[in-house]
Amino acid sequence: MLQLKNINKTFSPNTINERKALIDLNLTLEQGDFITIIGGNGAGKSTLFNAIGGSFLIDSGNILLDGKDITFMRDYRRAGSIGRLFQDPLKGSAPNMTIEENLTMAYQRSSKSIFQFGGRKKDPNFFRDRLAELGLGLEDRMKTKMGLLSGGQRQAVTLLMATIVAPKLLLLDEHTAALDPATAEKVALLTQKIVAKEKITTMMITHNMQQSLDCGNRTIMMDGGRIILDIKGEERSKLTVQDLLAKFKDKSKKELDNDRMLLS
């Protein structure tokens, strides 16, 4: 579903502030893969997502999504195929629009045509049913402005917006990090439920080491703009957090440094 071939990105090249953010990075995701991504500060995790999402053009390499080369495609053209959630619940939705209006906007953006599925996109019952699946009672608050919701409620609706029409790829950029532990756990469970139901190919950056092993089917670890570990299958199922930390130290020759990292 996704192929990254020899991706390179350098910020402020040939200056005193030059920083190599991605270096000869290669990665392949099969249909339905759910990859968790961990790494220290400045490892290149969010830069990788920005490259895939089209926030900037890479210096060299190729990005293929479902067999199509999107390397030079503008971000707004990728938005119909790539869903994304950010750490900040305020991103990804319009605070002065209602829940229903945000969902309608997301549906139209994600659909291949605004006329797809006839008038279903305008049917409140369609959105009501999807909201009910979240189990947060938001189906009775469809006329409420997004800005009036709690962080967890807003992130849950934004998750629904990103998957209202199943994208080819879902990017989750520490989307539970700004929430309190109980709400973060609820949003994480909703994420796994929706991804499993829709069979969405997913990449999730997480600061929670245990979550990186519990979610999905692969875990990759980044350092210095490179992927230094790619773990799956039986090897992954037997790993503990301490094993993962030891593997990182062995590969990078340093301790994992992340000021938001949770070990359990």
C-alpha positions in Angstrom: 0.0 0.0 0.0 2.9 2.4 0.7 6.5 2.3 -0.5 9.2 4.8 0.5 12.3 4.5 -1.6 15.5 6.1 -0.5 13.8 9.2 1.0 16.1 12.1 1.9 15.2 15.5 3.4 17.6 18.2 4.6 16.4 21.4 6.2 18.5 24.7 5.7 21.0 23.0 3.4 24.5 24.5 3.1 23.9 26.8 6.2 25.1 26.7 9.8 21.6 25.4 10.6 21.7 22.4 8.2 19.9 19.4 9.5 19.5 16.0 7.8 16.0 15.0 8.9 15.5 11.9 6.7 18.5 9.8 5.4 18.1 7.1 2.7 14.9 5.9 4.4 13.2 2.8 2.9 9.9 1.3 4.1 7.2 -0.9 2.7 3.7 -1.3 4.1 1.4 -4.0 2.9 -2.4 -3.6 2.8 -3.8 -3.7 6.4 -0.4 -3.2 8.1 -0.6 -1.2 11.4 2.8 0.1 12.2 3.7 1.8 15.5 6.7 4.2 15.4 8.9 5.2 18.3 12.1 7.2 18.7 13.8 10.0 20.6 13.5 13.7 20.1 14.4 14.8 16.6 14.4 11.2 15.3 12.5 12.2 12.2 9.1 10.7 13.1 6.9 13.7 12.4 9.1 14.7 9.4 8.4 11.3 7.9 4.6 11.9 8.2 5.0 15.4 6.7 6.9 13.9 3.8 4.1 11.3 3.2 1.4 13.9 3.7 3.0 16.3 1.3 3.7 19.1 3.7 6.9 19.6 1.8 8.7 18.0 -1.1 11.5 15.6 -0.4 15.0 16.2 -1.7 15.3 12.8 -3.3 13.6 9.4 -3.4 10.1 8.3 -4.3 6.8 7.9 -2.4 4.3 5.4 -3.9 0.8 5.0 -2.5 -1.2 2.0 -3.7 1.1 1.8 -6.7 0.8 5.5 -7.7 3.8 7.8 -7.4 2.7 10.7 -5.3 6.3 12.2 -4.7 5.4 15.5 -6.3 1.7 15.5 -5.6 0.4 18.6 -3.6 -0.8 17.9 -0.1 -4.4 18.8 -0.8 -4.5 16.2 -3.6 -3.2 13.6 -1.2 -5.8 14.4 1.4 -8.5 12.3 -0.2 -6.4 9.2 0.2 -4.5 10.0 3.4 -6.2 10.6 6.7 -4.2 12.3 9.5 -4.6 13.1 13.2 -2.3 15.3 15.2 -1.3 15.5 18.8 -3.2 18.8 19.3 -7.0 18.1 19.4 -7.6 21.6 18.0 -6.0 20.6 14.7 -7.9 18.8 11.9 -11.3 20.4 12.5 -13.1 23.7 12.3 -14.0 24.9 15.8 -16.8 27.3 14.7 -18.5 24.7 12.7 -20.9 22.1 14.2 -20.0 18.4 14.5 -22.4 17.6 11.6 -20.8 20.3 9.4 -17.3 19.0 10.1 -18.3 15.5 9.2 -20.0 16.7 6.0 -16.8 18.6 5.0 -14.6 15.5 5.8 -16.9 13.2 3.8 -16.9 15.5 0.7 -13.1 15.8 0.9 -12.5 12.1 1.2 -15.0 11.0 -1.4 -13.8 10.6 -5.0 -16.8 12.7 -6.0 -19.1 15.0 -4.0 -21.9 13.1 -5.7 -20.7 9.7 -4.6 -23.4 7.6 -2.8 -26.1 10.0 -3.9 -27.4 12.2 -1.1 -26.2 10.0 1.8 -23.5 12.6 2.7 -26.3 15.0 3.6 -28.4 12.6 5.6 -28.0 13.4 9.3 -28.9 9.7 10.1 -25.7 8.6 8.4 -23.5 10.8 10.6 -25.7 10.0 13.7 -25.1 6.3 13.2 -21.3 6.7 12.9 -21.2 9.0 15.9 -23.1 6.5 17.9 -20.4 3.9 17.3 -18.0 6.1 19.3 -20.1 5.5 22.4 -19.7 9.1 23.7 -23.2 10.3 23.2 -22.2 12.8 20.5 -24.9 11.6 18.2 -27.3 13.8 20.2 -25.0 16.8 19.9 -24.6 17.1 16.2 -25.5 20.8 16.2 -22.8 21.5 18.8 -19.8 23.5 17.7 -16.6 21.5 17.7 -14.9 24.2 19.8 -17.2 23.4 22.7 -16.2 19.7 23.0 -13.6 18.4 25.4 -10.2 17.4 24.0 -11.1 13.7 24.0 -14.4 14.2 22.4 -12.9 16.4 19.7 -10.1 13.9 19.0 -12.7 11.1 18.7 -14.7 13.2 16.2 -11.5 14.1 14.3 -10.7 10.3 14.1 -14.1 9.7 12.7 -13.6 12.6 10.2 -10.3 11.0 9.0 -12.0 7.6 8.5 -15.6 8.5 7.5 -14.6 7.3 4.1 -11.8 4.7 4.7 -8.5 6.3 3.5 -5.8 4.3 1.8 -3.5 5.3 4.6 -4.1 6.7 8.1 -1.3 8.7 9.9 -1.7 9.1 13.7 0.9 11.6 15.0 0.8 11.0 18.8 -2.9 11.6 18.7 -3.5 10.6 22.3 -0.5 12.4 23.9 -2.3 15.6 24.9 -5.2 13.8 26.6 -5.5 12.6 30.2 -4.7 8.9 30.7 -8.3 7.7 30.9 -9.4 9.7 27.8 -6.2 8.7 26.0 -7.0 5.0 26.6 -10.5 5.4 25.3 -9.4 7.2 22.1 -6.7 4.5 21.6 -9.3 1.7 21.9 -11.6 3.6 19.5 -8.7 3.9 17.1 -8.0 0.1 17.1 -11.7 -0.6 16.7 -12.1 1.6 13.6 -8.8 0.5 12.0 -9.7 -3.1 12.5 -13.2 -2.8 11.2 -12.3 -0.8 8.1 -8.9 -2.7 7.6 -7.1 0.6 7.2 -3.3 0.6 6.6 -2.1 2.7 9.5 1.1 4.3 10.9 1.0 5.6 14.5 3.7 7.6 16.2 3.5 7.0 20.0 5.4 8.1 23.1 4.0 5.1 25.0 6.5 2.2 24.7 4.0 -0.4 25.9 1.4 0.8 23.4 4.0 0.5 20.6 4.1 -3.2 21.3 0.4 -3.8 22.0 -1.0 -2.0 19.0 -0.8 -3.1 15.4 1.4 -5.8 13.8 4.8 -4.0 13.4 7.0 -1.7 15.4 9.7 0.5 13.9 12.1 2.6 15.8 13.7 5.7 14.3 16.9 7.6 15.2 18.7 10.3 13.3 16.4 10.2 10.3 16.8 6.5 9.8 14.8 3.4 10.7 17.1 1.4 13.0 14.6 -1.3 14.0 11.7 -3.0 12.2 10.1 -5.7 14.4 7.2 -7.9 13.7 5.8 -11.5 14.1 6.9 -13.8 16.8 9.9 -11.7 17.7 7.7 -8.7 18.5 5.1 -10.8 20.4 7.8 -11.8 22.9 9.3 -8.4 23.5 9.0 -6.4 26.7 9.6 -2.7 27.0 13.0 -3.3 28.6 13.9 -5.6 25.6 12.9 -2.8 23.2 15.0 -0.3 25.1 18.0 -2.7 25.1 17.6 -3.2 21.3 17.6 0.6 20.8 20.7 1.0 22.8 22.4 -1.8 20.9 21.6 -0.3 17.5 22.1 3.4 18.3 24.9 3.1 20.9 22.9 5.5 23.2 20.0 5.6 25.6 16.5 6.4 24.2 15.9 10.1 24.9 12.4 11.5 24.7 11.0 13.9 27.3 7.5 12.5 26.8 8.3 8.8 26.7 6.2 6.6 28.9 7.6 3.2 29.8 4.4 1.6 30.9 
